[in-house]
Amino acid sequence: MGFGITSSSSVIGLLLLSTITLALAVDVSSRSAEDTAQEIISSLAHAKYQEWSAAFISTNDKIRGGVLPATLFVPAAATDEYNGDRRVAAYRVVPEKMVFSDLLAKTNQSRIRTLLGGFSILLYNTSKGGLTLDGVSITEPDMYVDSFKAIHRIAHPLHFTTPEDPKVKSEVPVLAFVLVTVVVCTISWICITRR
């Protein structure tokens, strides 16, 4: 009799454990890439620069659910400027795994989209100056690489001050020039025809 009670208790316990495990697996796997991106940004925003690599790796892990292929640029030098701003964290993460050879393959003045909407990192790739991101050197390329993530150490923090579309800035003076030219020509034409 004791054997039957123990056996049914074990079966019930095993069923309960299986149900909990399945529920946790369903919850974890339902994490979207957007959820993962927000968790990465939040994790980095609450960590010091020295802790960013560990925070990035632990937050963006397939055990936790959806993995976001991504690249992190970690500044070597800590500064007092960083105050946990989510924008600062989002600007340092590229939603694409890019090892150093991928960066080298980019053309000079390519833009690399970041998790900070509307902003991108400007990559300079010249034979003379080497490879820089917004003018900042990569001091330790491929510091960490796995199937989904890459981490590169950079000399100092990147500063996001310009939106990703440089054409917007360059088109404004051209449009202003065209407008002024049209107005001047129109006025000149009116003056000449009235004589």
TORLONU-653304 format. One line per 3 residues: number of its first residue (from 1); for each residue x, y, z of N, C-alpha, C, O. Coordinates in nm, 4 decimals. Layout:
<nulums>
NUM	X Y Z X Y Z X Y Z X Y Z; ...
</nulums>
This chain:
<nulums>
1	0.0819 -0.1197 0.0000 0.0000 0.0000 0.0000 0.0858 0.1255 0.0000 0.0575 0.2208 -0.0725; 0.1902 0.1252 0.0811 0.2780 0.2410 0.0861 0.3421 0.2684 -0.0479 0.3680 0.3836 -0.0826; 0.3681 0.1623 -0.1239 0.4309 0.1798 -0.2549 0.3386 0.2549 -0.3501 0.3853 0.3389 -0.4271
4	0.2073 0.2261 -0.3465 0.1104 0.2928 -0.4330 0.0964 0.4401 -0.3997 0.0811 0.5213 -0.4909; 0.1011 0.4776 -0.2731 0.0868 0.6177 -0.2321 0.2102 0.6968 -0.2751 0.1988 0.8076 -0.3275; 0.3282 0.6389 -0.2524 0.4515 0.7069 -0.2899 0.4572 0.7252 -0.4406 0.4987 0.8300 -0.4899
7	0.4158 0.6234 -0.5125 0.4203 0.6285 -0.6577 0.3263 0.7357 -0.7127 0.3642 0.8106 -0.8028; 0.2034 0.7439 -0.6592 0.1105 0.8462 -0.7073 0.1556 0.9855 -0.6649 0.1341 1.0823 -0.7378; 0.2174 0.9966 -0.5485 0.2711 1.1260 -0.5050 0.3842 1.1708 -0.5969 0.3962 1.2886 -0.6306
10	0.4662 1.0751 -0.6364 0.5769 1.1074 -0.7267 0.5250 1.1502 -0.8627 0.5770 1.2439 -0.9232; 0.4223 1.0815 -0.9104 0.3648 1.1152 -1.0401 0.3030 1.2543 -1.0356 0.3206 1.3338 -1.1279; 0.2307 1.2834 -0.9278 0.1695 1.4160 -0.9135 0.2775 1.5235 -0.9050 0.2660 1.6291 -0.9672
13	0.3819 1.4959 -0.8278 0.4925 1.5906 -0.8154 0.5616 1.6136 -0.9488 0.5957 1.7267 -0.9837; 0.5821 1.5048 -1.0234 0.6445 1.5147 -1.1543 0.5571 1.5924 -1.2521 0.6076 1.6731 -1.3302; 0.4254 1.5682 -1.2483 0.3333 1.6432 -1.3340 0.3334 1.7912 -1.2993 0.3328 1.8766 -1.3879
16	0.3343 1.8213 -1.1686 0.3376 1.9610 -1.1244 0.4667 2.0292 -1.1706 0.4638 2.1412 -1.2215; 0.5795 1.9607 -1.1523 0.7084 2.0155 -1.1944 0.7118 2.0361 -1.3457 0.7619 2.1382 -1.3927; 0.6589 1.9403 -1.4227 0.6537 1.9524 -1.5687 0.5679 2.0703 -1.6114 0.6038 2.1433 -1.7037
19	0.4542 2.0892 -1.5444 0.3650 2.1997 -1.5771 0.4329 2.3343 -1.5509 0.4236 2.4255 -1.6331; 0.5005 2.3470 -1.4379 0.5706 2.4718 -1.4045 0.6821 2.4977 -1.5057 0.6988 2.6101 -1.5530; 0.7583 2.3931 -1.5386 0.8673 2.4074 -1.6349 0.8144 2.4500 -1.7713 0.8719 2.5374 -1.8362
22	0.7053 2.3882 -1.8143 0.6449 2.4237 -1.9425 0.5947 2.5679 -1.9416 0.6127 2.6410 -2.0389; 0.5316 2.6084 -1.8313 0.4811 2.7458 -1.8207 0.5963 2.8456 -1.8270 0.5853 2.9489 -1.8931; 0.7062 2.8156 -1.7589 0.8216 2.9049 -1.7623 0.8832 2.9098 -1.9023 0.9239 3.0162 -1.9492
25	0.8897 2.7941 -1.9685 0.9462 2.7890 -2.1035 0.8613 2.8696 -2.2006 0.9160 2.9397 -2.2858; 0.7307 2.8615 -2.1902 0.6417 2.9376 -2.2783 0.6577 3.0857 -2.2519 0.6619 3.1649 -2.3460; 0.6667 3.1251 -2.1249 0.6823 3.2656 -2.0904 0.8148 3.3210 -2.1426 0.8184 3.4310 -2.1976
28	0.9234 3.2457 -2.1257 1.0549 3.2909 -2.1687 1.0625 3.3010 -2.3204 1.1150 3.3991 -2.3730; 1.0114 3.2019 -2.3907 1.0245 3.2031 -2.5356 0.9336 3.3059 -2.6014 0.9501 3.3359 -2.7196; 0.8382 3.3604 -2.5270 0.7487 3.4595 -2.5857 0.8086 3.6003 -2.5830 0.7452 3.6952 -2.6292
31	0.9285 3.6146 -2.5299 0.9947 3.7449 -2.5257 1.0336 3.7855 -2.6670 1.1033 3.7114 -2.7364; 0.9890 3.9020 -2.7094 1.0158 3.9501 -2.8454 1.1516 4.0199 -2.8519 1.2136 4.0483 -2.7494; 1.1962 4.0466 -2.9743 1.3217 4.1193 -2.9945 1.3116 4.2592 -2.9339 1.4091 4.3104 -2.8789
34	1.1931 4.3214 -2.9440 1.1728 4.4546 -2.8848 1.1847 4.4479 -2.7324 1.2455 4.5352 -2.6705; 1.1260 4.3433 -2.6724 1.1378 4.3246 -2.5270 1.2844 4.3082 -2.4876 1.3309 4.3675 -2.3903; 1.3557 4.2272 -2.5646 1.4978 4.2049 -2.5371 1.5750 4.3356 -2.5491 1.6590 4.3661 -2.4643
37	1.5473 4.4130 -2.6535 1.6156 4.5412 -2.6723 1.5909 4.6343 -2.5539 1.6835 4.6991 -2.5052; 1.4671 4.6410 -2.5081 1.4347 4.7275 -2.3937 1.5031 4.6791 -2.2660 1.5477 4.7601 -2.1846; 1.5113 4.5463 -2.2484 1.5808 4.4918 -2.1304 1.7298 4.5226 -2.1356 1.7905 4.5548 -2.0335
40	1.7888 4.5128 -2.2545 1.9314 4.5453 -2.2703 1.9549 4.6917 -2.2341 2.0461 4.7231 -2.1576; 1.8733 4.7806 -2.2886 1.8891 4.9240 -2.2613 1.8730 4.9517 -2.1121 1.9527 5.0254 -2.0540; 1.7724 4.8943 -2.0503 1.7485 4.9151 -1.9077 1.8652 4.8625 -1.8239 1.9094 4.9275 -1.7292
43	1.9136 4.7450 -1.8600 2.0251 4.6849 -1.7872 2.1505 4.7714 -1.7964 2.2190 4.7928 -1.6964; 2.1805 4.8211 -1.9163 2.2981 4.9059 -1.9339 2.2805 5.0403 -1.8643 2.3756 5.0944 -1.8080; 2.1591 5.0939 -1.8682 2.1334 5.2245 -1.8067 2.1538 5.2201 -1.6555 2.1830 5.3226 -1.5938
46	2.1389 5.1038 -1.5966 2.1540 5.0899 -1.4516 2.2895 5.0345 -1.4104 2.3094 5.0001 -1.2939; 2.3828 5.0255 -1.5047 2.5157 4.9712 -1.4749 2.6229 5.0757 -1.5053 2.6015 5.1676 -1.5844; 2.7376 5.0599 -1.4416 2.8529 5.1437 -1.4729 2.9158 5.0904 -1.6004 2.8940 4.9749 -1.6369
49	2.9944 5.1743 -1.6692 3.0577 5.1310 -1.7934 3.1351 5.0001 -1.7744 3.1329 4.9132 -1.8616; 3.2034 4.9865 -1.6607 3.2848 4.8684 -1.6353 3.1995 4.7417 -1.6281 3.2516 4.6317 -1.6466; 3.0710 4.7551 -1.6018 2.9802 4.6408 -1.5877 2.8979 4.6143 -1.7139 2.8183 4.5205 -1.7175
52	2.9167 4.6962 -1.8164 2.8322 4.6854 -1.9354 2.8450 4.5509 -2.0059 2.7438 4.4933 -2.0456; 2.9652 4.5002 -2.0221 2.9813 4.3727 -2.0941 2.9012 4.2629 -2.0269 2.8260 4.1914 -2.0931; 2.9165 4.2490 -1.8972 2.8446 4.1441 -1.8227 2.6932 4.1663 -1.8295 2.6173 4.0708 -1.8456
55	2.6496 4.2914 -1.8175 2.5058 4.3223 -1.8229 2.4494 4.2890 -1.9608 2.3398 4.2341 -1.9716; 2.5234 4.3218 -2.0651 2.4806 4.2958 -2.2027 2.4701 4.1454 -2.2289 2.3716 4.0983 -2.2857; 2.5717 4.0712 -2.1873 2.5741 3.9269 -2.2109 2.4627 3.8571 -2.1336 2.3940 3.7710 -2.1885
58	2.4441 3.8932 -2.0074 2.3430 3.8245 -1.9256 2.2005 3.8612 -1.9659 2.1105 3.7780 -1.9547; 2.1784 3.9830 -2.0122 2.0434 4.0246 -2.0522 2.0044 3.9667 -2.1866 1.8886 3.9302 -2.2073; 2.0986 3.9579 -2.2774 2.0715 3.9113 -2.4136 2.1164 3.7655 -2.4244 2.2152 3.7341 -2.4908
61	2.0415 3.6772 -2.3576 2.0794 3.5369 -2.3478 1.9643 3.4482 -2.3919 1.8498 3.4712 -2.3530; 1.9935 3.3467 -2.4731 1.8867 3.2611 -2.5257 1.8154 3.1835 -2.4162 1.7019 3.1407 -2.4368; 1.8767 3.1640 -2.3024 1.8090 3.0970 -2.1913 1.6934 3.1827 -2.1418 1.5917 3.1306 -2.0960
64	1.7091 3.3127 -2.1511 1.6041 3.4050 -2.1068 1.4958 3.4248 -2.2119 1.3933 3.4867 -2.1831; 1.5158 3.3744 -2.3312 1.4144 3.3892 -2.4355 1.4730 3.4447 -2.5626 1.5857 3.4119 -2.5999; 1.3957 3.5297 -2.6299 1.4372 3.5861 -2.7580 1.5709 3.6566 -2.7483 1.5918 3.7413 -2.6614
67	1.6606 3.6212 -2.8376 1.7929 3.6836 -2.8408 1.7951 3.7857 -2.9533 1.7469 3.7591 -3.0634; 1.8503 3.9008 -2.9255 1.8642 4.0063 -3.0252 2.0074 4.0030 -3.0778 2.1002 4.0338 -3.0029; 2.0280 3.9666 -3.2046 2.1645 3.9790 -3.2578 2.2056 4.1251 -3.2431 2.1386 4.2149 -3.2941
70	2.3165 4.1479 -3.1731 2.3522 4.2865 -3.1420 2.5018 4.3027 -3.1196 2.5749 4.2069 -3.0946; 2.5438 4.4283 -3.1296 2.6828 4.4680 -3.1053 2.6820 4.5793 -3.0019 2.6002 4.6711 -3.0079; 2.7743 4.5698 -2.9070 2.7869 4.6710 -2.8018 2.9237 4.7358 -2.8128 3.0243 4.6675 -2.8317
73	2.9270 4.8680 -2.8010 3.0519 4.9432 -2.7977 3.0696 4.9955 -2.6554 2.9970 5.0847 -2.6114; 3.1673 4.9386 -2.5840 3.1911 4.9725 -2.4433 3.3076 5.0699 -2.4332 3.4171 5.0401 -2.4810; 3.2855 5.1864 -2.3714 3.3962 5.2817 -2.3554 3.4985 5.2319 -2.2539 3.4625 5.1769 -2.1498
76	3.6265 5.2518 -2.2854 3.7340 5.2122 -2.1945 3.7424 5.3073 -2.0763 3.7688 5.2657 -1.9635; 3.7203 5.4326 -2.1027 3.7342 5.5343 -1.9984 3.5971 5.5703 -1.9428 3.5065 5.6090 -2.0166; 3.5841 5.5570 -1.8132 3.4597 5.5999 -1.7485 3.4634 5.7515 -1.7343 3.5695 5.8101 -1.7126
79	3.3488 5.8135 -1.7466 3.3412 5.9583 -1.7313 3.2283 5.9938 -1.6358 3.1422 5.9109 -1.6065; 3.2292 6.1145 -1.5888 3.1231 6.1610 -1.4998 2.9974 6.1966 -1.5771 2.8918 6.2171 -1.5172; 3.0073 6.2043 -1.7104 2.8932 6.2434 -1.7924 2.7786 6.1440 -1.7843 2.6618 6.1822 -1.7922
82	2.8117 6.0170 -1.7687 2.7095 5.9129 -1.7737 2.6289 5.9123 -1.6445 2.6838 5.8993 -1.5351; 2.4973 5.9267 -1.6595 2.4115 5.9342 -1.5415 2.2951 5.8349 -1.5477 2.1900 5.8588 -1.4883; 2.3135 5.7248 -1.6188 2.2071 5.6260 -1.6290 2.1034 5.6588 -1.7354 1.9951 5.6004 -1.7358
85	2.1344 5.7503 -1.8243 2.0425 5.7898 -1.9308 2.0233 5.6739 -2.0280 2.1206 5.6221 -2.0828; 1.8983 5.6328 -2.0497 1.8678 5.5218 -2.1402 1.9123 5.5532 -2.2839 1.9477 5.4623 -2.3588; 1.9107 5.6806 -2.3219 1.9532 5.7180 -2.4570 2.1015 5.6901 -2.4775 2.1429 5.6461 -2.5848
88	2.1812 5.7159 -2.3738 2.3249 5.6893 -2.3812 2.3474 5.5401 -2.4043 2.4282 5.5012 -2.4885; 2.2757 5.4572 -2.3294 2.2879 5.3117 -2.3448 2.2406 5.2667 -2.4828 2.3078 5.1876 -2.5489; 2.1259 5.3166 -2.5260 2.0682 5.2743 -2.6549 2.1581 5.3121 -2.7724 2.1628 5.2405 -2.8724
91	2.2292 5.4238 -2.7610 2.3161 5.4690 -2.8701 2.4387 5.3796 -2.8861 2.4989 5.3784 -2.9935; 2.4775 5.3052 -2.7832 2.5965 5.2201 -2.7887 2.5663 5.0785 -2.8364 2.6572 4.9964 -2.8483; 2.4373 5.0488 -2.8643 2.3991 4.9135 -2.9071 2.3474 4.9169 -3.0508 2.2571 4.9937 -3.0842
94	2.4065 4.8322 -3.1348 2.3654 4.8172 -3.2740 2.2839 4.6886 -3.2834 2.3318 4.5835 -3.2408; 2.1622 4.6933 -3.3378 2.0780 4.5737 -3.3434 2.1184 4.4777 -3.4565 2.0362 4.4374 -3.5387; 2.2452 4.4435 -3.4575 2.3011 4.3523 -3.5566 2.4361 4.3073 -3.5024 2.5137 4.3892 -3.4531
97	2.4646 4.1785 -3.5110 2.5964 4.1306 -3.4679 2.6977 4.1720 -3.5728 2.6859 4.1348 -3.6896; 2.7976 4.2493 -3.5309 2.9011 4.2962 -3.6227 3.0380 4.2717 -3.5603 3.0799 4.3441 -3.4700; 3.1068 4.1701 -3.6088 3.2438 4.1488 -3.5642 3.3312 4.2538 -3.6332 3.2855 4.3242 -3.7233
100	3.4554 4.2632 -3.5906 3.5426 4.3684 -3.6415 3.5569 4.3619 -3.7940 3.5592 4.4658 -3.8599; 3.5664 4.2416 -3.8504 3.5794 4.2305 -3.9964 3.4550 4.2847 -4.0685 3.4660 4.3360 -4.1799; 3.3362 4.2737 -4.0054 3.2145 4.3326 -4.0633 3.2247 4.4846 -4.0656 3.1838 4.5489 -4.1623
103	3.2794 4.5414 -3.9587 3.2974 4.6870 -3.9525 3.3986 4.7324 -4.0583 3.3783 4.8335 -4.1256; 3.5068 4.6568 -4.0719 3.6089 4.6917 -4.1712 3.5549 4.6841 -4.3134 3.6012 4.7566 -4.4014; 3.4576 4.5973 -4.3360 3.3997 4.5811 -4.4699 3.3068 4.6974 -4.5087 3.2729 4.7128 -4.6260
106	3.2661 4.7779 -4.4118 3.1788 4.8930 -4.4405 3.2579 5.0002 -4.5137 3.3781 5.0166 -4.4925; 3.1887 5.0723 -4.5993 3.2545 5.1810 -4.6715 3.2722 5.3017 -4.5799 3.2041 5.3153 -4.4783; 3.3645 5.3883 -4.6180 3.3906 5.5096 -4.5406 3.2627 5.5932 -4.5314 3.1905 5.6077 -4.6300
109	3.2360 5.6463 -4.4168 3.1211 5.7301 -4.3842 2.9880 5.6545 -4.3931 2.8838 5.7125 -4.4238; 2.9940 5.5248 -4.3658 2.8701 5.4467 -4.3533 2.8045 5.4818 -4.2208 2.8711 5.5228 -4.1258; 2.6751 5.4655 -4.2160 2.6016 5.4871 -4.0918 2.5554 5.3522 -4.0402 2.5077 5.2673 -4.1156
112	2.5709 5.3343 -3.9090 2.5301 5.2103 -3.8443 2.4141 5.2430 -3.7515 2.4292 5.3201 -3.6567; 2.2992 5.1845 -3.7789 2.1778 5.2095 -3.7003 2.1968 5.1595 -3.5565 2.2573 5.0546 -3.5343; 2.1451 5.2346 -3.4599 2.1541 5.1971 -3.3188 2.0134 5.1744 -3.2630 1.9135 5.1945 -3.3321
115	2.0080 5.1323 -3.1373 1.8785 5.1146 -3.0715 1.8151 5.2483 -3.0325 1.6993 5.2519 -2.9909; 1.8895 5.3570 -3.0455 1.8341 5.4893 -3.0204 1.7695 5.5364 -3.1503 1.8391 5.5785 -3.2427; 1.6393 5.5296 -3.1573 1.5648 5.5614 -3.2790 1.6031 5.6953 -3.3393 1.6094 5.7965 -3.2694
118	1.6287 5.6955 -3.4696 1.6612 5.8188 -3.5399 1.8079 5.8570 -3.5326 1.8477 5.9584 -3.5899; 1.8888 5.7784 -3.4638 2.0311 5.8094 -3.4503 2.1134 5.6912 -3.4987 2.0742 5.5756 -3.4832; 2.2274 5.7220 -3.5571 2.3178 5.6169 -3.6024 2.4613 5.6628 -3.5777 2.4898 5.7815 -3.5619
121	2.5492 5.5648 -3.5752 2.6917 5.5902 -3.5545 2.7553 5.6089 -3.6923 2.7303 5.5304 -3.7838; 2.8365 5.7116 -3.7067 2.9052 5.7373 -3.8326 3.0403 5.6660 -3.8300 3.1252 5.6940 -3.7453; 3.0582 5.5745 -3.9232 3.1802 5.4947 -3.9303 3.2741 5.5568 -4.0329 3.2366 5.5783 -4.1482
124	3.3959 5.5850 -3.9899 3.4993 5.6333 -4.0807 3.5966 5.5191 -4.1029 3.6517 5.4645 -4.0074; 3.6174 5.4835 -4.2263 3.7048 5.3711 -4.2592 3.8011 5.4175 -4.3678 3.7739 5.4037 -4.4870; 3.9138 5.4726 -4.3244 4.0126 5.5221 -4.4198 4.1440 5.4484 -4.3990 4.1743 5.4019 -4.2891
127	4.2202 5.4389 -4.5045 4.3491 5.3695 -4.4921 4.4451 5.4469 -4.4022 4.5278 5.3869 -4.3335; 4.4347 5.5797 -4.4022 4.5248 5.6605 -4.3199 4.4858 5.6587 -4.1726 4.5693 5.6312 -4.0864; 4.3608 5.6875 -4.1440 4.3177 5.7007 -4.0051 4.2649 5.5730 -3.9430 4.2360 5.5699 -3.8233
130	4.2517 5.4681 -4.0217 4.1971 5.3443 -3.9687 4.0465 5.3527 -3.9547 3.9804 5.4271 -4.0271; 3.9934 5.2770 -3.8623 3.8493 5.2683 -3.8415 3.8112 5.3425 -3.7139 3.8659 5.3159 -3.6069; 3.7176 5.4351 -3.7261 3.6662 5.5040 -3.6087 3.5146 5.5098 -3.6155 3.4557 5.4997 -3.7230
133	3.4530 5.5259 -3.5011 3.3081 5.5395 -3.4887 3.2813 5.6761 -3.4289 3.3198 5.7024 -3.3149; 3.2164 5.7629 -3.5037 3.1968 5.9015 -3.4600 3.3298 5.9632 -3.4170 3.3336 6.0452 -3.3254; 3.4395 5.9236 -3.4834 3.5717 5.9766 -3.4524 3.6409 5.9082 -3.3354 3.7511 5.9487 -3.2984
136	3.5803 5.8060 -3.2760 3.6361 5.7353 -3.1604 3.6980 5.6033 -3.2074 3.6352 5.5273 -3.2812; 3.8207 5.5769 -3.1644 3.8914 5.4555 -3.2047 3.8398 5.3328 -3.1314 3.7980 5.3401 -3.0158; 3.8436 5.2193 -3.2014 3.8158 5.0909 -3.1381 3.9489 5.0415 -3.0831 4.0410 5.0139 -3.1599
139	3.9601 5.0300 -2.9507 4.0865 4.9928 -2.8877 4.1005 4.8425 -2.8688 4.2119 4.7904 -2.8656; 3.9880 4.7726 -2.8564 3.9909 4.6275 -2.8391 3.8776 4.5639 -2.9207 3.7683 4.5407 -2.8691; 3.9052 4.5364 -3.0482 3.8010 4.4762 -3.1319 3.7730 4.3320 -3.0896 3.8604 4.2629 -3.0371
142	3.6504 4.2887 -3.1134 3.6099 4.1508 -3.0838 3.6480 4.1089 -2.9416 3.6968 3.9982 -2.9191; 3.6250 4.1983 -2.8474 3.6532 4.1703 -2.7072 3.5748 4.0474 -2.6597 3.6239 3.9672 -2.5802; 3.4520 4.0348 -2.7104 3.3675 3.9177 -2.6829 3.2829 3.8938 -2.8070 3.2235 3.9868 -2.8615
145	3.2780 3.7678 -2.8516 3.1960 3.7318 -2.9676 3.1357 3.5942 -2.9424 3.2050 3.5020 -2.8995; 3.0058 3.5811 -2.9693 2.9415 3.4505 -2.9720 2.8490 3.4473 -3.0934 2.8616 3.5324 -3.1815; 2.7578 3.3531 -3.1005 2.6738 3.3396 -3.2204 2.5813 3.4577 -3.2445 2.5408 3.4820 -3.3582
148	2.5471 3.5316 -3.1394 2.4495 3.6399 -3.1527 2.5044 3.7778 -3.1176 2.4461 3.8792 -3.1562; 2.6150 3.7826 -3.0455 2.6616 3.9099 -2.9906 2.8086 3.9355 -3.0218 2.8885 3.8435 -3.0392; 2.8410 4.0652 -3.0280 2.9803 4.1085 -3.0394 2.9970 4.2308 -2.9497 2.9094 4.3170 -2.9424
151	3.1108 4.2362 -2.8821 3.1426 4.3509 -2.7964 3.2796 4.4028 -2.8365 3.3754 4.3265 -2.8490; 3.2875 4.5344 -2.8565 3.4139 4.5999 -2.8907 3.4389 4.7102 -2.7881 3.3465 4.7824 -2.7504; 3.5628 4.7232 -2.7435 3.5981 4.8328 -2.6528 3.6417 4.9513 -2.7371 3.7180 4.9369 -2.8326
154	3.5916 5.0694 -2.6999 3.6267 5.1927 -2.7703 3.7004 5.2854 -2.6738 3.6872 5.2727 -2.5521; 3.7775 5.3779 -2.7287 3.8651 5.4637 -2.6479 3.7897 5.5472 -2.5442 3.8339 5.5590 -2.4299; 3.6774 5.6044 -2.5833 3.5973 5.6847 -2.4907 3.4528 5.6844 -2.5378 3.4247 5.6366 -2.6477
157	3.3614 5.7359 -2.4587 3.2186 5.7295 -2.4941 3.1860 5.7981 -2.6264 3.2466 5.8987 -2.6636; 3.0888 5.7405 -2.6958 3.0335 5.8019 -2.8164 2.9326 5.9078 -2.7734 2.8663 5.8921 -2.6709; 2.9207 6.0135 -2.8494 2.8251 6.1191 -2.8178 2.7223 6.1291 -2.9284 2.7571 6.1502 -3.0445
160	2.5972 6.1143 -2.8933 2.4925 6.1259 -2.9942 2.4427 6.2696 -2.9949 2.3798 6.3162 -2.8999; 2.4725 6.3385 -3.1043 2.4280 6.4772 -3.1157 2.3602 6.5049 -3.2482 2.2914 6.6060 -3.2627; 2.3785 6.4165 -3.3453 2.3184 6.4410 -3.4764 2.2311 6.3232 -3.5170 2.2687 6.2078 -3.4964
163	2.1150 6.3516 -3.5743 2.0311 6.2430 -3.6230 2.0994 6.1691 -3.7374 2.1950 6.2191 -3.7968; 2.0496 6.0499 -3.7674 2.1195 5.9646 -3.8620 2.1162 6.0119 -4.0062 2.2025 5.9707 -4.0837; 2.0232 6.0946 -4.0462 2.0163 6.1323 -4.1860 2.0929 6.2618 -4.2098 2.0389 6.3700 -4.1866
166	2.2180 6.2531 -4.2558 2.2968 6.3747 -4.2770 2.2440 6.4582 -4.3924 2.2771 6.5763 -4.4028; 2.1628 6.3995 -4.4793 2.1089 6.4738 -4.5932 2.0177 6.5867 -4.5471 2.0074 6.6900 -4.6132; 1.9512 6.5665 -4.4325 1.8612 6.6694 -4.3816 1.9381 6.7982 -4.3571 1.8929 6.9062 -4.3952
169	2.0545 6.7870 -4.2935 2.1345 6.9058 -4.2672 2.1893 6.9669 -4.3953 2.1897 7.0891 -4.4097; 2.2356 6.8840 -4.4890 2.2977 6.9380 -4.6096 2.1939 6.9913 -4.7085 2.2269 7.0778 -4.7896; 2.0700 6.9425 -4.7043 1.9687 6.9885 -4.7972 1.9135 7.1258 -4.7591 1.8681 7.1992 -4.8469
172	1.9160 7.1619 -4.6329 1.8607 7.2899 -4.5891 1.9337 7.4068 -4.6544 1.8671 7.4943 -4.7098; 2.0676 7.4131 -4.6511 2.1349 7.5252 -4.7191 2.1090 7.5254 -4.8695 2.0964 7.6326 -4.9288; 2.1008 7.4096 -4.9320 2.0747 7.4024 -5.0754 1.9358 7.4569 -5.1049 1.9186 7.5352 -5.1982
175	1.8370 7.4166 -5.0268 1.7009 7.4668 -5.0467 1.6934 7.6175 -5.0236 1.6254 7.6892 -5.0970; 1.7627 7.6639 -4.9229 1.7646 7.8083 -4.8962 1.8286 7.8832 -5.0132 1.7788 7.9878 -5.0547; 1.9375 7.8305 -5.0658 2.0046 7.8919 -5.1806 1.9108 7.8966 -5.3015 1.8998 7.9993 -5.3684
178	1.8442 7.7858 -5.3286 1.7517 7.7798 -5.4421 1.6392 7.8808 -5.4235 1.6028 7.9511 -5.5177; 1.5842 7.8885 -5.3036 1.4747 7.9811 -5.2748 1.5198 8.1264 -5.2942 1.4497 8.2058 -5.3569; 1.6347 8.1596 -5.2409 1.6878 8.2958 -5.2554 1.7131 8.3268 -5.4024 1.6821 8.4364 -5.4489
181	1.7693 8.2308 -5.4757 1.7960 8.2503 -5.6189 1.6673 8.2752 -5.6957 1.6616 8.3642 -5.7807; 1.5638 8.1971 -5.6663 1.4345 8.2145 -5.7343 1.3764 8.3528 -5.7039 1.3274 8.4207 -5.7942; 1.3816 8.3941 -5.5782 1.3276 8.5244 -5.5393 1.4044 8.6368 -5.6083 1.3433 8.7294 -5.6616
184	1.5381 8.6300 -5.6080 1.6200 8.7340 -5.6702 1.5934 8.7393 -5.8212 1.5792 8.8476 -5.8780; 1.5869 8.6246 -5.8847 1.5595 8.6210 -6.0298 1.4210 8.6763 -6.0612 1.4037 8.7484 -6.1595; 1.3236 8.6434 -5.9791 1.1872 8.6928 -6.0005 1.1823 8.8443 -5.9864 1.1225 8.9126 -6.0695
187	1.2444 8.8966 -5.8826 1.2488 9.0423 -5.8620 1.3213 9.1097 -5.9779 1.2757 9.2125 -6.0280; 1.4337 9.0528 -6.0210 1.5093 9.1092 -6.1326 1.4248 9.1073 -6.2597 1.4244 9.2052 -6.3343; 1.3550 9.0005 -6.2850 1.2704 8.9894 -6.4041 1.1575 9.0919 -6.4005 1.1249 9.1521 -6.5028
190	1.0984 9.1115 -6.2842 0.9901 9.2118 -6.2709 1.0462 9.3513 -6.2965 0.9841 9.4314 -6.3663; 1.1625 9.3802 -6.2408 1.2231 9.5129 -6.2602 1.2584 9.5361 -6.4067 1.2382 9.6462 -6.4579; 1.3098 9.4363 -6.4736 1.3493 9.4519 -6.6138 1.2255 9.4684 -6.7037 1.2274 9.5500 -6.7959
193	1.1200 9.3933 -6.6785 1.0009 9.4003 -6.7638 0.9216 9.5271 -6.7413 0.8445 9.5647 -6.8296; 0.9349 9.5940 -6.6318 0.8620 9.7168 -6.6035 0.9271 9.8361 -6.6700 0.8628 9.9406 -6.6800; 1.0468 9.8272 -6.7145 1.1148 9.9414 -6.7765 1.0610 9.9729 -6.9078 1.1078 10.0665 -6.9728
</nulums>
